[in-house]
Amino acid sequence: MGEIERQLAERVRAACVQAALDAYEDAGLSGLCAEGRWEYTIGVLRRLDLEPLLAACAPEESGPEGRRPEGG
């Protein structure tokens, strides 16, 4: 696994853990029981938007020697 892939995997893991912790706590504050909190958390994880994480790790398009192509 390359460094970029490793960074992406770590960001995805961290985002999932944080989303799960936040969702579980929010569900508890809403009065859901343990089972309901878990179901809510799984739903949040299924809807988690990963696009910002992918964009943050995407290498910039560049031409030779790291320069952007002309006209692009």
PyMOL Python script that loads the backbone (N, CA, C, O; Angstrom):
from pymol import cmd

cmd.read_pdbstr("""\
ATOM      1  N   MET A   1       0.861  -1.180   0.000  1.00  0.00           N
ATOM      2  CA  MET A   1       0.000   0.000   0.000  1.00  0.00           C
ATOM      3  C   MET A   1       0.899   1.231   0.000  1.00  0.00           C
ATOM      4  O   MET A   1       1.846   1.328   0.779  1.00  0.00           O
ATOM      5  N   GLY A   2       0.580   2.170  -0.892  1.00  0.00           N
ATOM      6  CA  GLY A   2       1.343   3.400  -0.966  1.00  0.00           C
ATOM      7  C   GLY A   2       0.955   4.366   0.144  1.00  0.00           C
ATOM      8  O   GLY A   2      -0.013   4.147   0.873  1.00  0.00           O
ATOM      9  N   GLU A   3       1.726   5.429   0.254  1.00  0.00           N
ATOM     10  CA  GLU A   3       1.492   6.416   1.312  1.00  0.00           C
ATOM     11  C   GLU A   3       0.144   7.124   1.136  1.00  0.00           C
ATOM     12  O   GLU A   3      -0.554   7.377   2.118  1.00  0.00           O
ATOM     13  N   ILE A   4      -0.217   7.439  -0.092  1.00  0.00           N
ATOM     14  CA  ILE A   4      -1.502   8.128  -0.328  1.00  0.00           C
ATOM     15  C   ILE A   4      -2.660   7.217   0.062  1.00  0.00           C
ATOM     16  O   ILE A   4      -3.619   7.667   0.690  1.00  0.00           O
ATOM     17  N   GLU A   5      -2.580   5.950  -0.303  1.00  0.00           N
ATOM     18  CA  GLU A   5      -3.640   5.010   0.051  1.00  0.00           C
ATOM     19  C   GLU A   5      -3.733   4.831   1.561  1.00  0.00           C
ATOM     20  O   GLU A   5      -4.828   4.734   2.115  1.00  0.00           O
ATOM     21  N   ARG A   6      -2.585   4.789   2.220  1.00  0.00           N
ATOM     22  CA  ARG A   6      -2.560   4.648   3.681  1.00  0.00           C
ATOM     23  C   ARG A   6      -3.195   5.867   4.345  1.00  0.00           C
ATOM     24  O   ARG A   6      -3.976   5.728   5.286  1.00  0.00           O
ATOM     25  N   GLN A   7      -2.862   7.051   3.859  1.00  0.00           N
ATOM     26  CA  GLN A   7      -3.446   8.277   4.417  1.00  0.00           C
ATOM     27  C   GLN A   7      -4.961   8.294   4.224  1.00  0.00           C
ATOM     28  O   GLN A   7      -5.708   8.672   5.127  1.00  0.00           O
ATOM     29  N   LEU A   8      -5.403   7.882   3.043  1.00  0.00           N
ATOM     30  CA  LEU A   8      -6.843   7.837   2.777  1.00  0.00           C
ATOM     31  C   LEU A   8      -7.531   6.857   3.715  1.00  0.00           C
ATOM     32  O   LEU A   8      -8.580   7.169   4.279  1.00  0.00           O
ATOM     33  N   ALA A   9      -6.950   5.679   3.887  1.00  0.00           N
ATOM     34  CA  ALA A   9      -7.535   4.675   4.780  1.00  0.00           C
ATOM     35  C   ALA A   9      -7.617   5.202   6.213  1.00  0.00           C
ATOM     36  O   ALA A   9      -8.620   4.989   6.894  1.00  0.00           O
ATOM     37  N   GLU A  10      -6.582   5.880   6.668  1.00  0.00           N
ATOM     38  CA  GLU A  10      -6.586   6.436   8.026  1.00  0.00           C
ATOM     39  C   GLU A  10      -7.640   7.532   8.175  1.00  0.00           C
ATOM     40  O   GLU A  10      -8.298   7.626   9.211  1.00  0.00           O
ATOM     41  N   ARG A  11      -7.799   8.356   7.147  1.00  0.00           N
ATOM     42  CA  ARG A  11      -8.822   9.407   7.205  1.00  0.00           C
ATOM     43  C   ARG A  11     -10.221   8.811   7.225  1.00  0.00           C
ATOM     44  O   ARG A  11     -11.091   9.280   7.959  1.00  0.00           O
ATOM     45  N   VAL A  12     -10.435   7.776   6.417  1.00  0.00           N
ATOM     46  CA  VAL A  12     -11.742   7.118   6.400  1.00  0.00           C
ATOM     47  C   VAL A  12     -12.027   6.489   7.756  1.00  0.00           C
ATOM     48  O   VAL A  12     -13.133   6.623   8.280  1.00  0.00           O
ATOM     49  N   ARG A  13     -11.045   5.807   8.327  1.00  0.00           N
ATOM     50  CA  ARG A  13     -11.238   5.188   9.639  1.00  0.00           C
ATOM     51  C   ARG A  13     -11.577   6.243  10.686  1.00  0.00           C
ATOM     52  O   ARG A  13     -12.526   6.078  11.453  1.00  0.00           O
ATOM     53  N   ALA A  14     -10.807   7.321  10.720  1.00  0.00           N
ATOM     54  CA  ALA A  14     -11.033   8.377  11.707  1.00  0.00           C
ATOM     55  C   ALA A  14     -12.413   9.012  11.520  1.00  0.00           C
ATOM     56  O   ALA A  14     -13.108   9.289  12.498  1.00  0.00           O
ATOM     57  N   ALA A  15     -12.808   9.240  10.272  1.00  0.00           N
ATOM     58  CA  ALA A  15     -14.121   9.831  10.010  1.00  0.00           C
ATOM     59  C   ALA A  15     -15.242   8.904  10.456  1.00  0.00           C
ATOM     60  O   ALA A  15     -16.239   9.359  11.016  1.00  0.00           O
ATOM     61  N   CYS A  16     -15.086   7.606  10.210  1.00  0.00           N
ATOM     62  CA  CYS A  16     -16.112   6.634  10.614  1.00  0.00           C
ATOM     63  C   CYS A  16     -16.222   6.543  12.128  1.00  0.00           C
ATOM     64  O   CYS A  16     -17.325   6.512  12.673  1.00  0.00           O
ATOM     65  N   VAL A  17     -15.096   6.501  12.799  1.00  0.00           N
ATOM     66  CA  VAL A  17     -15.113   6.421  14.266  1.00  0.00           C
ATOM     67  C   VAL A  17     -15.771   7.666  14.847  1.00  0.00           C
ATOM     68  O   VAL A  17     -16.621   7.564  15.732  1.00  0.00           O
ATOM     69  N   GLN A  18     -15.382   8.843  14.352  1.00  0.00           N
ATOM     70  CA  GLN A  18     -15.961  10.077  14.885  1.00  0.00           C
ATOM     71  C   GLN A  18     -17.447  10.158  14.598  1.00  0.00           C
ATOM     72  O   GLN A  18     -18.229  10.557  15.462  1.00  0.00           O
ATOM     73  N   ALA A  19     -17.844   9.780  13.379  1.00  0.00           N
ATOM     74  CA  ALA A  19     -19.271   9.798  13.035  1.00  0.00           C
ATOM     75  C   ALA A  19     -20.058   8.840  13.915  1.00  0.00           C
ATOM     76  O   ALA A  19     -21.167   9.160  14.342  1.00  0.00           O
ATOM     77  N   ALA A  20     -19.497   7.671  14.191  1.00  0.00           N
ATOM     78  CA  ALA A  20     -20.176   6.686  15.038  1.00  0.00           C
ATOM     79  C   ALA A  20     -20.320   7.205  16.463  1.00  0.00           C
ATOM     80  O   ALA A  20     -21.390   7.095  17.060  1.00  0.00           O
ATOM     81  N   LEU A  21     -19.252   7.767  17.007  1.00  0.00           N
ATOM     82  CA  LEU A  21     -19.318   8.304  18.374  1.00  0.00           C
ATOM     83  C   LEU A  21     -20.344   9.429  18.474  1.00  0.00           C
ATOM     84  O   LEU A  21     -21.145   9.467  19.408  1.00  0.00           O
ATOM     85  N   ASP A  22     -20.315  10.340  17.508  1.00  0.00           N
ATOM     86  CA  ASP A  22     -21.267  11.461  17.512  1.00  0.00           C
ATOM     87  C   ASP A  22     -22.706  10.973  17.376  1.00  0.00           C
ATOM     88  O   ASP A  22     -23.595  11.434  18.092  1.00  0.00           O
ATOM     89  N   ALA A  23     -22.930  10.036  16.453  1.00  0.00           N
ATOM     90  CA  ALA A  23     -24.284   9.528  16.230  1.00  0.00           C
ATOM     91  C   ALA A  23     -24.812   8.794  17.455  1.00  0.00           C
ATOM     92  O   ALA A  23     -25.971   8.970  17.827  1.00  0.00           O
ATOM     93  N   TYR A  24     -23.983   7.980  18.080  1.00  0.00           N
ATOM     94  CA  TYR A  24     -24.408   7.217  19.254  1.00  0.00           C
ATOM     95  C   TYR A  24     -24.795   8.170  20.384  1.00  0.00           C
ATOM     96  O   TYR A  24     -25.797   7.962  21.069  1.00  0.00           O
ATOM     97  N   GLU A  25     -23.993   9.211  20.568  1.00  0.00           N
ATOM     98  CA  GLU A  25     -24.302  10.184  21.620  1.00  0.00           C
ATOM     99  C   GLU A  25     -25.569  10.968  21.281  1.00  0.00           C
ATOM    100  O   GLU A  25     -26.419  11.166  22.149  1.00  0.00           O
ATOM    101  N   ASP A  26     -25.706  11.415  20.033  1.00  0.00           N
ATOM    102  CA  ASP A  26     -26.907  12.149  19.623  1.00  0.00           C
ATOM    103  C   ASP A  26     -28.162  11.306  19.825  1.00  0.00           C
ATOM    104  O   ASP A  26     -29.186  11.802  20.294  1.00  0.00           O
ATOM    105  N   ALA A  27     -28.070  10.027  19.465  1.00  0.00           N
ATOM    106  CA  ALA A  27     -29.228   9.138  19.618  1.00  0.00           C
ATOM    107  C   ALA A  27     -29.586   8.965  21.089  1.00  0.00           C
ATOM    108  O   ALA A  27     -30.762   8.901  21.447  1.00  0.00           O
ATOM    109  N   GLY A  28     -28.573   8.889  21.929  1.00  0.00           N
ATOM    110  CA  GLY A  28     -28.819   8.784  23.366  1.00  0.00           C
ATOM    111  C   GLY A  28     -29.491  10.031  23.907  1.00  0.00           C
ATOM    112  O   GLY A  28     -30.394   9.940  24.739  1.00  0.00           O
ATOM    113  N   LEU A  29     -29.059  11.194  23.444  1.00  0.00           N
ATOM    114  CA  LEU A  29     -29.670  12.446  23.888  1.00  0.00           C
ATOM    115  C   LEU A  29     -31.113  12.562  23.406  1.00  0.00           C
ATOM    116  O   LEU A  29     -31.922  13.273  24.003  1.00  0.00           O
ATOM    117  N   SER A  30     -31.423  11.864  22.332  1.00  0.00           N
ATOM    118  CA  SER A  30     -32.794  11.849  21.807  1.00  0.00           C
ATOM    119  C   SER A  30     -33.677  10.856  22.546  1.00  0.00           C
ATOM    120  O   SER A  30     -34.879  10.781  22.291  1.00  0.00           O
ATOM    121  N   GLY A  31     -33.087  10.093  23.464  1.00  0.00           N
ATOM    122  CA  GLY A  31     -33.864   9.172  24.281  1.00  0.00           C
ATOM    123  C   GLY A  31     -33.971   7.762  23.744  1.00  0.00           C
ATOM    124  O   GLY A  31     -34.767   6.971  24.250  1.00  0.00           O
ATOM    125  N   LEU A  32     -33.184   7.426  22.726  1.00  0.00           N
ATOM    126  CA  LEU A  32     -33.256   6.062  22.189  1.00  0.00           C
ATOM    127  C   LEU A  32     -32.587   5.077  23.138  1.00  0.00           C
ATOM    128  O   LEU A  32     -31.637   5.415  23.845  1.00  0.00           O
ATOM    129  N   CYS A  33     -33.103   3.850  23.138  1.00  0.00           N
ATOM    130  CA  CYS A  33     -32.498   2.785  23.934  1.00  0.00           C
ATOM    131  C   CYS A  33     -31.195   2.351  23.257  1.00  0.00           C
ATOM    132  O   CYS A  33     -30.866   2.835  22.175  1.00  0.00           O
ATOM    133  N   ALA A  34     -30.463   1.449  23.887  1.00  0.00           N
ATOM    134  CA  ALA A  34     -29.174   1.002  23.349  1.00  0.00           C
ATOM    135  C   ALA A  34     -29.319   0.428  21.936  1.00  0.00           C
ATOM    136  O   ALA A  34     -28.510   0.728  21.058  1.00  0.00           O
ATOM    137  N   GLU A  35     -30.334  -0.385  21.718  1.00  0.00           N
ATOM    138  CA  GLU A  35     -30.537  -0.971  20.390  1.00  0.00           C
ATOM    139  C   GLU A  35     -30.863   0.109  19.361  1.00  0.00           C
ATOM    140  O   GLU A  35     -30.356   0.078  18.239  1.00  0.00           O
ATOM    141  N   GLY A  36     -31.695   1.046  19.738  1.00  0.00           N
ATOM    142  CA  GLY A  36     -32.040   2.149  18.843  1.00  0.00           C
ATOM    143  C   GLY A  36     -30.840   3.033  18.535  1.00  0.00           C
ATOM    144  O   GLY A  36     -30.673   3.499  17.408  1.00  0.00           O
ATOM    145  N   ARG A  37     -30.011   3.260  19.544  1.00  0.00           N
ATOM    146  CA  ARG A  37     -28.805   4.054  19.335  1.00  0.00           C
ATOM    147  C   ARG A  37     -27.884   3.374  18.332  1.00  0.00           C
ATOM    148  O   ARG A  37     -27.318   4.028  17.456  1.00  0.00           O
ATOM    149  N   TRP A  38     -27.738   2.067  18.460  1.00  0.00           N
ATOM    150  CA  TRP A  38     -26.886   1.309  17.551  1.00  0.00           C
ATOM    151  C   TRP A  38     -27.443   1.370  16.121  1.00  0.00           C
ATOM    152  O   TRP A  38     -26.691   1.600  15.174  1.00  0.00           O
ATOM    153  N   GLU A  39     -28.751   1.166  15.964  1.00  0.00           N
ATOM    154  CA  GLU A  39     -29.369   1.224  14.640  1.00  0.00           C
ATOM    155  C   GLU A  39     -29.204   2.606  14.015  1.00  0.00           C
ATOM    156  O   GLU A  39     -28.915   2.721  12.824  1.00  0.00           O
ATOM    157  N   TYR A  40     -29.385   3.636  14.804  1.00  0.00           N
ATOM    158  CA  TYR A  40     -29.200   5.004  14.317  1.00  0.00           C
ATOM    159  C   TYR A  40     -27.758   5.218  13.863  1.00  0.00           C
ATOM    160  O   TYR A  40     -27.515   5.804  12.808  1.00  0.00           O
ATOM    161  N   THR A  41     -26.818   4.749  14.651  1.00  0.00           N
ATOM    162  CA  THR A  41     -25.396   4.898  14.335  1.00  0.00           C
ATOM    163  C   THR A  41     -25.050   4.213  13.022  1.00  0.00           C
ATOM    164  O   THR A  41     -24.342   4.785  12.194  1.00  0.00           O
ATOM    165  N   ILE A  42     -25.536   3.002  12.824  1.00  0.00           N
ATOM    166  CA  ILE A  42     -25.279   2.280  11.577  1.00  0.00           C
ATOM    167  C   ILE A  42     -25.869   3.053  10.395  1.00  0.00           C
ATOM    168  O   ILE A  42     -25.245   3.128   9.336  1.00  0.00           O
ATOM    169  N   GLY A  43     -27.035   3.613  10.561  1.00  0.00           N
ATOM    170  CA  GLY A  43     -27.643   4.415   9.498  1.00  0.00           C
ATOM    171  C   GLY A  43     -26.786   5.623   9.139  1.00  0.00           C
ATOM    172  O   GLY A  43     -26.615   5.942   7.963  1.00  0.00           O
ATOM    173  N   VAL A  44     -26.256   6.284  10.146  1.00  0.00           N
ATOM    174  CA  VAL A  44     -25.382   7.436   9.898  1.00  0.00           C
ATOM    175  C   VAL A  44     -24.130   6.988   9.145  1.00  0.00           C
ATOM    176  O   VAL A  44     -23.706   7.661   8.205  1.00  0.00           O
ATOM    177  N   LEU A  45     -23.542   5.882   9.535  1.00  0.00           N
ATOM    178  CA  LEU A  45     -22.341   5.392   8.847  1.00  0.00           C
ATOM    179  C   LEU A  45     -22.636   5.038   7.395  1.00  0.00           C
ATOM    180  O   LEU A  45     -21.800   5.267   6.521  1.00  0.00           O
ATOM    181  N   ARG A  46     -23.801   4.489   7.132  1.00  0.00           N
ATOM    182  CA  ARG A  46     -24.168   4.142   5.751  1.00  0.00           C
ATOM    183  C   ARG A  46     -24.325   5.376   4.881  1.00  0.00           C
ATOM    184  O   ARG A  46     -24.107   5.310   3.672  1.00  0.00           O
ATOM    185  N   ARG A  47     -24.699   6.498   5.476  1.00  0.00           N
ATOM    186  CA  ARG A  47     -24.906   7.736   4.723  1.00  0.00           C
ATOM    187  C   ARG A  47     -23.698   8.674   4.775  1.00  0.00           C
ATOM    188  O   ARG A  47     -23.747   9.767   4.211  1.00  0.00           O
ATOM    189  N   LEU A  48     -22.633   8.273   5.430  1.00  0.00           N
ATOM    190  CA  LEU A  48     -21.464   9.131   5.612  1.00  0.00           C
ATOM    191  C   LEU A  48     -20.892   9.548   4.259  1.00  0.00           C
ATOM    192  O   LEU A  48     -20.572   8.702   3.425  1.00  0.00           O
ATOM    193  N   ASP A  49     -20.770  10.838   4.052  1.00  0.00           N
ATOM    194  CA  ASP A  49     -20.244  11.381   2.798  1.00  0.00           C
ATOM    195  C   ASP A  49     -18.723  11.283   2.809  1.00  0.00           C
ATOM    196  O   ASP A  49     -18.056  11.964   3.588  1.00  0.00           O
ATOM    197  N   LEU A  50     -18.185  10.443   1.954  1.00  0.00           N
ATOM    198  CA  LEU A  50     -16.738  10.235   1.886  1.00  0.00           C
ATOM    199  C   LEU A  50     -16.070  11.104   0.829  1.00  0.00           C
ATOM    200  O   LEU A  50     -14.842  11.128   0.742  1.00  0.00           O
ATOM    201  N   GLU A  51     -16.846  11.812   0.029  1.00  0.00           N
ATOM    202  CA  GLU A  51     -16.273  12.642  -1.032  1.00  0.00           C
ATOM    203  C   GLU A  51     -15.241  13.649  -0.517  1.00  0.00           C
ATOM    204  O   GLU A  51     -14.186  13.788  -1.135  1.00  0.00           O
ATOM    205  N   PRO A  52     -15.499  14.357   0.586  1.00  0.00           N
ATOM    206  CA  PRO A  52     -14.487  15.298   1.067  1.00  0.00           C
ATOM    207  C   PRO A  52     -13.158  14.604   1.412  1.00  0.00           C
ATOM    208  O   PRO A  52     -12.086  15.173   1.204  1.00  0.00           O
ATOM    209  N   LEU A  53     -13.235  13.389   1.931  1.00  0.00           N
ATOM    210  CA  LEU A  53     -12.010  12.657   2.251  1.00  0.00           C
ATOM    211  C   LEU A  53     -11.260  12.267   0.992  1.00  0.00           C
ATOM    212  O   LEU A  53     -10.033  12.352   0.939  1.00  0.00           O
ATOM    213  N   LEU A  54     -11.999  11.840  -0.021  1.00  0.00           N
ATOM    214  CA  LEU A  54     -11.375  11.462  -1.287  1.00  0.00           C
ATOM    215  C   LEU A  54     -10.739  12.673  -1.951  1.00  0.00           C
ATOM    216  O   LEU A  54      -9.633  12.583  -2.484  1.00  0.00           O
ATOM    217  N   ALA A  55     -11.426  13.797  -1.921  1.00  0.00           N
ATOM    218  CA  ALA A  55     -10.897  15.011  -2.538  1.00  0.00           C
ATOM    219  C   ALA A  55      -9.632  15.490  -1.831  1.00  0.00           C
ATOM    220  O   ALA A  55      -8.713  15.996  -2.475  1.00  0.00           O
ATOM    221  N   ALA A  56      -9.585  15.335  -0.523  1.00  0.00           N
ATOM    222  CA  ALA A  56      -8.423  15.785   0.242  1.00  0.00           C
ATOM    223  C   ALA A  56      -7.184  14.951  -0.057  1.00  0.00           C
ATOM    224  O   ALA A  56      -6.063  15.437   0.094  1.00  0.00           O
ATOM    225  N   CYS A  57      -7.369  13.707  -0.476  1.00  0.00           N
ATOM    226  CA  CYS A  57      -6.244  12.820  -0.739  1.00  0.00           C
ATOM    227  C   CYS A  57      -5.913  12.687  -2.215  1.00  0.00           C
ATOM    228  O   CYS A  57      -4.907  12.071  -2.568  1.00  0.00           O
ATOM    229  N   ALA A  58      -6.746  13.255  -3.089  1.00  0.00           N
ATOM    230  CA  ALA A  58      -6.515  13.106  -4.533  1.00  0.00           C
ATOM    231  C   ALA A  58      -5.317  13.941  -4.948  1.00  0.00           C
ATOM    232  O   ALA A  58      -5.243  15.128  -4.631  1.00  0.00           O
ATOM    233  N   PRO A  59      -4.375  13.324  -5.659  1.00  0.00           N
ATOM    234  CA  PRO A  59      -3.231  14.105  -6.143  1.00  0.00           C
ATOM    235  C   PRO A  59      -3.689  15.078  -7.212  1.00  0.00           C
ATOM    236  O   PRO A  59      -4.600  14.778  -7.982  1.00  0.00           O
ATOM    237  N   GLU A  60      -3.056  16.247  -7.260  1.00  0.00           N
ATOM    238  CA  GLU A  60      -3.402  17.234  -8.277  1.00  0.00           C
ATOM    239  C   GLU A  60      -2.985  16.716  -9.639  1.00  0.00           C
ATOM    240  O   GLU A  60      -1.954  16.060  -9.787  1.00  0.00           O
ATOM    241  N   GLU A  61      -3.811  17.026 -10.635  1.00  0.00           N
ATOM    242  CA  GLU A  61      -3.428  16.668 -11.996  1.00  0.00           C
ATOM    243  C   GLU A  61      -2.292  17.588 -12.397  1.00  0.00           C
ATOM    244  O   GLU A  61      -2.371  18.804 -12.220  1.00  0.00           O
ATOM    245  N   SER A  62      -1.249  17.010 -12.932  1.00  0.00           N
ATOM    246  CA  SER A  62      -0.127  17.838 -13.347  1.00  0.00           C
ATOM    247  C   SER A  62       0.520  17.251 -14.585  1.00  0.00           C
ATOM    248  O   SER A  62       0.404  16.062 -14.880  1.00  0.00           O
ATOM    249  N   GLY A  63       1.189  18.111 -15.280  1.00  0.00           N
ATOM    250  CA  GLY A  63       1.913  17.712 -16.473  1.00  0.00           C
ATOM    251  C   GLY A  63       3.332  17.328 -16.096  1.00  0.00           C
ATOM    252  O   GLY A  63       3.607  17.005 -14.941  1.00  0.00           O
ATOM    253  N   PRO A  64       4.235  17.362 -17.070  1.00  0.00           N
ATOM    254  CA  PRO A  64       5.636  17.030 -16.804  1.00  0.00           C
ATOM    255  C   PRO A  64       6.235  17.948 -15.744  1.00  0.00           C
ATOM    256  O   PRO A  64       5.924  19.138 -15.702  1.00  0.00           O
ATOM    257  N   GLU A  65       7.061  17.417 -14.919  1.00  0.00           N
ATOM    258  CA  GLU A  65       7.767  18.164 -13.872  1.00  0.00           C
ATOM    259  C   GLU A  65       6.838  18.847 -12.903  1.00  0.00           C
ATOM    260  O   GLU A  65       7.186  19.884 -12.338  1.00  0.00           O
ATOM    261  N   GLY A  66       5.639  18.276 -12.693  1.00  0.00           N
ATOM    262  CA  GLY A  66       4.731  18.792 -11.680  1.00  0.00           C
ATOM    263  C   GLY A  66       3.970  20.036 -12.059  1.00  0.00           C
ATOM    264  O   GLY A  66       3.258  20.603 -11.230  1.00  0.00           O
ATOM    265  N   ARG A  67       4.107  20.479 -13.316  1.00  0.00           N
ATOM    266  CA  ARG A  67       3.363  21.664 -13.750  1.00  0.00           C
ATOM    267  C   ARG A  67       2.016  21.260 -14.289  1.00  0.00           C
ATOM    268  O   ARG A  67       1.860  20.176 -14.851  1.00  0.00           O
ATOM    269  N   ARG A  68       1.038  22.133 -14.117  1.00  0.00           N
ATOM    270  CA  ARG A  68      -0.292  21.866 -14.682  1.00  0.00           C
ATOM    271  C   ARG A  68      -0.215  21.979 -16.194  1.00  0.00           C
ATOM    272  O   ARG A  68       0.526  22.806 -16.725  1.00  0.00           O
ATOM    273  N   PRO A  69      -0.985  21.142 -16.889  1.00  0.00           N
ATOM    274  CA  PRO A  69      -0.991  21.234 -18.351  1.00  0.00           C
ATOM    275  C   PRO A  69      -1.515  22.583 -18.817  1.00  0.00           C
ATOM    276  O   PRO A  69      -2.344  23.195 -18.143  1.00  0.00           O
ATOM    277  N   GLU A  70      -1.041  23.047 -19.954  1.00  0.00           N
ATOM    278  CA  GLU A  70      -1.496  24.313 -20.520  1.00  0.00           C
ATOM    279  C   GLU A  70      -2.971  24.231 -20.865  1.00  0.00           C
ATOM    280  O   GLU A  70      -3.440  23.208 -21.364  1.00  0.00           O
ATOM    281  N   GLY A  71      -3.710  25.310 -20.600  1.00  0.00           N
ATOM    282  CA  GLY A  71      -5.124  25.371 -20.942  1.00  0.00           C
ATOM    283  C   GLY A  71      -6.012  24.548 -20.041  1.00  0.00           C
ATOM    284  O   GLY A  71      -7.195  24.395 -20.344  1.00  0.00           O
ATOM    285  N   GLY A  72      -5.497  24.002 -18.936  1.00  0.00           N
ATOM    286  CA  GLY A  72      -6.340  23.157 -18.111  1.00  0.00           C
ATOM    287  C   GLY A  72      -6.329  23.504 -16.753  1.00  0.00           C
ATOM    288  O   GLY A  72      -7.003  22.863 -15.947  1.00  0.00           O
TER     289      GLY A  72
END
""", "prot")
cmd.dss("prot")
cmd.show_as("cartoon", "prot")
cmd.util.cbc("prot")
cmd.orient("prot")
